[in-house]
Amino acid sequence: MTGDDDPLVVHTPGDREIVLSRLFEAPARLVFAAFTRPELLVRWYGARGWRLAECDVDLRVDGRWRFVSLGPEGARMVQSGVYRHVEPPHRLVYTELFDDQSYPGETLVSHEFSEVAGLTTVTTTLLYATAAGRDTVLRYPMARGVGQSFTRLAELLVSTTTTEGERP
C-alpha cells in the first residue's frame, strides 16, 4: 500500500482494522511526546500541504482532544476524540471522529511505542466501527498521508535530538 522507499508498513489483519508501523531514530519518550504535546504536534502532524491550525490536547483518561487541519485550496478537516488509555511512553489509545466523516461510527486508535537500543517502533492500530468504514478509508490516500506525516515526524525527531540533546 505504500511505495518501496516508504518506511511505513501497512497491514489489514481483520475486516475492521488497519495497522501501520514505522521505526523512528529516537527514544520512546521523545516519540510519545511528539504524539501528545501540542507544540510538537503542530510541527509534524499532517500530510504534505496540510498543517494543524488548532491543536487541543487534554492528555488524561477521559480527556478530550481536537485537531483542526488546514490544507490546499482552503480545505479544512476537523477531528476529535477522547483518550481511553494514557501510558507514557508505551501506549496511547483514543477514539477518533471526523466532523464530516464519510463512514459510520468512531474509530479506536491505539499507538504502541516499542523502544530497542534508542530506536522506537510505533505501531498504530485503527479499529473501525464497521468493515465498510475500514474499506472506505482504504480507498482514500490515508497511507500516503500518514507516510508523509511520519516523514515530517522523523525529521523533527532528528532535529530535536540533535539540537536539543534529546529534550522534549
C-alpha positions in Angstrom: 0.0 0.0 0.0 3.0 2.3 0.2 6.0 2.8 -2.0 9.1 0.7 -1.9 11.1 3.5 -0.4 8.4 4.4 2.2 9.3 3.2 5.7 5.7 3.0 6.6 4.3 -0.6 6.7 0.6 -1.1 6.3 -1.4 -4.3 7.1 -5.1 -5.2 7.2 -5.2 -8.1 9.6 -9.0 -8.1 10.0 -12.0 -6.8 8.2 -12.3 -3.7 10.5 -8.5 -3.0 11.1 -5.7 -1.1 9.6 -2.3 -1.5 11.2 0.5 1.0 10.4 4.1 0.7 11.7 7.3 2.7 11.3 10.7 2.8 13.0 12.0 6.2 14.3 15.5 7.1 15.3 14.6 8.4 18.8 13.8 7.0 22.2 10.2 6.2 23.0 9.8 9.1 25.4 10.6 11.6 22.7 8.3 9.9 20.1 5.5 9.7 22.7 6.0 13.4 23.5 5.7 14.2 19.8 2.3 12.5 19.6 0.9 14.2 22.7 2.4 17.7 23.1 0.7 20.4 21.0 3.9 22.4 20.5 5.4 19.3 18.8 2.2 18.1 17.0 1.9 21.4 15.1 5.4 20.9 13.7 4.7 17.5 12.1 1.1 16.4 12.0 -0.5 16.2 8.6 0.3 15.2 5.0 2.4 17.4 2.8 0.4 20.7 2.2 -1.5 20.4 5.4 -0.9 21.9 8.8 -2.5 21.9 12.2 -4.2 25.3 12.8 -5.7 24.2 16.2 -4.4 21.5 18.5 -6.2 20.9 21.8 -4.9 18.1 24.0 -6.2 17.2 27.5 -3.9 14.2 28.0 -5.6 12.1 30.6 -8.1 9.2 30.6 -11.5 10.7 29.5 -9.7 13.9 28.4 -10.7 15.3 25.0 -8.6 16.2 22.0 -9.4 18.2 18.9 -7.4 19.0 15.8 -8.3 21.4 13.1 -6.1 21.0 10.0 -5.9 23.4 7.0 -4.9 22.1 3.6 -4.6 23.1 -0.1 -7.2 25.4 -1.6 -8.7 26.3 1.8 -9.5 22.7 2.7 -10.4 22.2 6.4 -10.5 18.9 8.3 -11.6 18.6 12.0 -11.1 15.5 14.0 -11.6 14.9 17.7 -12.0 12.2 20.3 -11.5 11.0 23.9 -8.4 9.5 25.4 -9.1 5.9 26.7 -5.6 4.9 27.9 -2.5 7.0 28.5 0.7 5.2 29.5 3.8 7.3 28.7 5.9 6.4 26.9 4.5 3.0 25.9 0.8 3.2 24.9 -1.8 5.8 23.8 -5.4 4.9 23.0 -8.2 7.2 21.9 -11.3 7.5 19.9 -11.4 9.5 16.7 -14.3 11.0 14.8 -14.1 13.5 11.9 -16.7 16.3 11.6 -17.6 15.4 8.0 -16.8 11.7 8.2 -17.9 9.6 5.3 -18.2 6.3 7.2 -20.2 5.3 10.3 -19.0 5.3 13.9 -16.0 6.2 16.0 -12.6 4.7 15.3 -10.5 3.4 18.1 -6.8 4.4 17.6 -4.1 2.5 19.6 -0.4 3.6 19.4 2.2 1.2 20.8 5.7 2.7 21.3 8.4 0.0 21.4 12.0 1.0 22.1 15.1 -1.1 21.4 18.6 0.5 21.7 17.3 4.0 21.4 15.1 3.3 18.3 11.3 3.3 18.6 8.8 1.4 16.5 5.4 3.0 16.5 2.6 0.5 15.7 -0.8 2.1 15.2 -3.9 0.0 15.1 -7.1 1.7 13.7 -10.2 -0.3 14.6 -13.2 0.9 12.7 -16.9 0.5 13.7 -17.7 -1.4 10.6 -15.9 -3.3 7.8 -17.5 -0.9 5.3 -15.9 2.0 7.2 -12.5 0.4 7.0 -12.9 -0.3 3.3 -13.9 3.4 2.7 -10.8 4.6 4.4 -8.6 2.2 2.4 -9.9 3.9 -0.8 -8.6 7.3 0.5 -4.9 8.2 0.2 -4.6 7.7 4.0 -1.4 5.6 3.9 0.3 8.2 1.7 -0.8 11.0 4.1 0.3 9.1 7.2 3.6 8.3 5.5 4.2 11.9 4.6 3.3 13.0 8.2 5.6 10.3 9.7 8.4 11.5 7.5 7.9 15.0 8.9 7.9 13.5 12.4 11.2 11.6 11.7 12.8 14.9 10.6 11.5 16.7 13.7 12.8 13.9 16.0 16.3 14.0 14.3 16.4 17.8 14.6 15.1 17.7 18.2 17.6 15.1 19.4 20.5 16.9 17.5 19.8 20.5 18.6 18.2 19.9 22.0 20.1 16.9 23.2 17.1 14.6 23.4 15.0 17.1 25.3 11.2 17.3 24.6 
